[in-house]
Amino acid sequence: MNADNRCLMSARPASQGEVGDKSLMKIIITIFIFLTATCSRVDEFTKIREGNFEIVEADTYRGTPMYMGQGGEYKDLVKSLRVNIEKNSDVLPLITKEFFPVSEKLLYRFKFAALDREKDYLILRYFARIVNHPIYAGYQIQFVFDIHSKQLVYVFTAEVPLE
């Protein structure tokens, strides 16, 4: 067999079995990657509960939010996000206590939603009142969600001065 025939033989088309095996392998790899990414993802509330506050900042959201009350056009999404936040309500005092010297029990309540159209963020504001404090009315926590992915991307907490 000469060199030309060897090249032709090695360049033969793949059999149906080989093509099917490659497609099956691609499907298996894709499923594995999807399951690994989905199953290993720990939600942000669990991370905070475990002491990981990397998503939290002691500040106020600095974008261009527009007040939307109960959510306006995003009312259903706000409702869904609120359910998740309020299901994890034990995390809210932990957030505040990580950044501020809090001794009293804090009871957070949803106040309003805001929309930052420039960044496509939905901001949900919660507030806990402090009784008889000479400077502060309470603490706020702002949960910032990406509208498209519905993922929590930032959390801001701040002292709210008396007005």
Summary of the structure (lengths in Angstrom):
residues: 163
radius of gyration: 25.7
end to end distance: 93.7
largest distance: 96.9
contacts: 409
relative contact order: 0.15
helix: 39%
strand: 28%
